[in-house]
Amino acid sequence: DAGVIQSPRHEVTEMGQEVTLRCKPISGHDYLFWYRQTMMRGLELLIYFNNNVPIDDSGMPEDRFSAKMPNASFSTLKIQPSEPRDSAVYFCASSFSDSPEIWSQHFGDGTRLSIL
Amino acid sequence: AQSVTQPDIHITVSEGASLELRCNYSYGATPYLFWYVQSPGQGLQLLLKYFSGDTLVQGIKGFEAEFKRSQSSFNLRKPSVHWSDAAEYFCAVGASGGSYIPTFGRGTSLIVHP
């Protein structure tokens, strides 16, 4: 039973470069969440989708961040241009809309992003 | 809006000792409660959840948690800790009638001494 799959697991790039993070949710899950985790701020919700439609992007730090979900099995989080303060671990999670399981999120292993 | 407090940033126990990690929540109605574990370099894994019914819930890896409405708590316990339990533990709460986003605590780091 495949879980949430994220790629790449690690990304190291230079400031100013475009970064694209990828996520494949669990099949049948209709909610998808992007989080960022840092020591200073903990786990922060960036954006979430329901049935491929963005519902709340108020957590996206600024216009350099964008996220898309072109279909039920794929989502991307893009940072352009990247800055050193974007260095963090980015998690994707998914859940199924059958209440109360909707709050039961399944996380990927994350992408550790380092911007030099 | 609901909130979650994990009072302990770090907990240190000896291998074989019992463990209790504290979680307090703030919400007017009955919440949905969760405990997640994050091992180094990995994502959050669901340990257990409480929706309704029996207030003592069993989870994976030998963990259990008890919902105490009077204390607004959902503490995580394990009778005998193994070195592999060293990880970060997160408590989370969901609220019926609110958004579908669980609120996560800041986490408790568990250190296990041999």
Interface residues (C-beta under 8 A of the other chain):
Chain A: V4 Y31 F33 G42 L43 L45 Y48 N50 D56 F91 A93 S95 S97 S99 P100 I102 W103 S104 Q105 H106 F107 G108 D109 G110 R112
Chain B: Y32 F34 Y36 G41 Q42 G43 L44 Q45 L46 K49 F51 F90 A92 G94 S96 S99 Y100 I101 P102 F104 R106 G107
